[in-house]
């Protein structure tokens, strides 16, 4: 069974119904919701989304994350993950933290809209939601 680690932008696409990415991101996230794969995010994504959505009522933010936690695991974001991200030295440390967190969780795929921000030969498969859905539907 595939293990999908969702980057922050994919979850935000769904929560904010961002066009044109919403349909693919939503369908990709639904794979975890309906048990077709395992899914995870990390605490960095939760924190970032909470900050971005700070104008939303607090009760809505808590409700959204409680619902997401019903089907998404929390990948580690501990000292070893941070140290690995620092050693990898990607141009954007946040992307390094996401990649290393995905690796620590044992992800088979990192799902992001920003594939170009990750190494050209990553240690796991990095795909957009649309590209993963093509692979899934084969």
N, C-alpha and C positions, 0 to 999 in steps of 0.2 A: 504494500500500500504506500502510495506517495505521501511524503511529509512536506507540506508547504509552509514555508515561513513567509508571512506577508509583511512587506515593507509598509511604513507609515502611510505613504501616498496612496496605496491601494485601499486601505481601510478608510482613509479620508474621502476617496472617490465615492465610496458607498455611502458614508454618513452624510456627505454634503451633496449627493446626487450630481457630481461633477460631470459635465458634458465635455467631451464625447466619451469619457472613460467609464462612466457608471455601469453600462450594461455588462461589459467584460469583467470589470472588477467585482461586481455583484455576483455574477455567475461563478467566478473563481472562488470567492469567499463562501458561496453556498455549497460548494463541494465539501468543505469541512463541516458546514452546518448539518448537512444531510449524511455525514459519515462515509462519503465517497473517498476521502483522504483524511489525513490528520493535519491540523493547522495550528499555527502558533504566531504570536507576536512577542515582543518583549516589553519591559517596563518603560523603556525609552519611548516607544510608540505611544503607550498610554499617556505618559507625561506630555509628550508633544501635542497629541490630539486634544488633551484637556486644555492646554494653553491656547491652542488655535481656536478652540470652541468656547473660550472663556466667557463670551457674551451669552451663551446658552444658559438656561436655568440649571443650577447645580443638580437638581433632581433628575433632569433629563440625561445629563452626563453620566451620573451614577447608574441609571437604568440601562443606558447603552452598553456600558462596560460590563454590567452584570449579565446582560444577554450575550455579549460576545464571549464572556468567560464560560458560558454553558457549552461552547463547542471549540473554543480556542485555548490551547495550552499557553503557558508563559515560559518562554525560553530564558535561559540564564543570562544575566548581565552582571556577572560578578567580576572580581579582580582578574581572574585568568582571562576572561573575555576582553576586558579593557586592555590588559597587557598584550594580548594577541593583536588587537586592533592597532595599538600603538606601534607594535613591531611591523605590521603590514604597511603602515604609512600610506594609506590611500589619500588622494587629494582632499577628500571630505571625511573627517574622523567619524561623523555620524554614519556614513555608509560602511566604514570599517567596523563599527560597533554592530551594525545590523548583520553584516556578513559573518562576523565571528560568533555572534549570538546564534545565528542560523546553524552554523557548523557545530557549535556546542550542543545544540538541541538534536542534531542528527538529521537536519533537513535534507531532503533530496533535491529540493528546488527552492530558490529564493524568488518570490514573485514581486516585481517592482515595475513601475513605469520608467524608471531611470536606469536601464540596463547599461548604458554608456558610462555610468558613474562607478561601475564595478570593474574589477580586473578583466582583461580580455581573455585570460585563461583561468577562470575562477575554479576553486576546488569543488564547487557544486554548480549545478545548472542554474543560471540566472535568466529569467524570462519575464516578458510582459504578461499580464493576464491574458491578452488576446493570443499570444504565442503558446501559452500553456494550454489554453482551451483547444487550439488546433491539435496539439500533441495528445491531449486527453481524448478527443473525439476520433482519433485514428482507430 
